[in-house]
Amino acid sequence: MFEAVEGLAAEQLELEQRLAEPATHADQVLAKRLNQRYAELTSIVRTWREWQSLGDDIEAARELAAEDPEFALEAEAAAAARAATAEKLQQLLVPRDASDSKDAILEVKSGEGGEESALFAGDLLRMYTRYAEQRGWRTEVLDSTPSDMGGYKSVTMAVKAKGTPEPGEAPFALLKFEGGVHRVQRVPVTESQGRVHTSAAGVLVMPEAEQVDLVIDDNDLRIDVYRSSGPGGQSVNTTDSAVRITHVPTGIVASCQNEKSQLQNKESAMRILRARLLAAAEEEANAVASAARKSQIRTVDRSERIRTYNFPENRISDHRTGYKSYNLDTVLDGELGPVIDSCVQADLASRLEALD
């Protein structure tokens, strides 16, 4: 049982030696990738050794129980602990999404519901920002199109972990379950009769691509500059600082107008473009990744909802996992952990079932 871990332990030792070499850290991208793999292997190897140690404890306790029956209880306790450790190790060995160690780029778009949908998109952005703060992640709004009443027609945010997170704890590993249509039921601020309306906003989550993840030929890019629109200071509408980048072979487009500098907008647009190209490449190359992303938003249609936020009942319901709670106010304030955990557990159960 778990014979394959011996090979992973050897790989961990090799990575430890490479990470001790100064030359490795001369390439920060390589060093980050090796650190991520080392953290993943360390968790597996540590659990495996704990499982082995408990096996030795059981054997020793059973030998001693022949002379002192009290040791039989210790053997039972060690056996129970070993079974729990074996289950944990099995979960760690389940194949993960190749991008689970990456940071994330998250897009929120308003849909049906007009201004109310845009306001809800702003509520979702605030929820994700607060959730990221609780986990110690950094957030950065890369591009946004505000609505007239303070919401967002669309907004794109980067979410980055600090340091090297534990396996399954990186931004994309958790936030990927947020991809889809989110439905809200509440009385809009524009409603004078007090009637509850239903509207929707869409969320798309992509792993943030590093330059080494894919090579983009500059000749394949068409870069257009134009004048920004919306809030932003005196430079808005006076200089061509907004940037739109089109990847000609695929037709994938990314734009940014948040910054006053054309160079800064170009850099942000390239980050978004790389993430979109990586997501597209993974969908094309990997049928499993494609199936996982089918649940993410393509059109903001209320019939494709993954979750409902019911304000009159203070209720949040996830339609994929059956999760339901009556603390919508605290969830929107960033207490999103239990909701995402229900998705993580459902995903793990399906992966384990696929191994059988």
Buried (B, 14 or more C-beta within 10 A) or exposed (E): EBEEBEEBBEBBEEBEEBBEEEEBBEEEEBBBBBBBBBBBBBBBBEBBEBBBBBBEBBEBBBEBBEEEEEBBEBBBBBBEBBEEBBEBBBBBBEEBBEBBBBBBBBBBBBBBBBBBBBBBBBBBBEBBBBBBEEBEBEBEBBBBBBBEBEBBBBBBBBBBBEEBBEBBBBBBBBBBBBBBBBBBBBBBEEEEEEEEBBBBBBBBBBBBBBEEBEEBEEEEBEEEEEEBEEEBEEEBEEBEBBBBBBBEEBEBBBBBBBBBEBEBBBBBBBBBBBBBBBBBBBBEEBEEBEEBBEBBBEEBEBEBBBBBBBBEEBBBBBBBBEBBBEEBEEBBBBBBBEBBBBBBEBBBEEBEEEEE
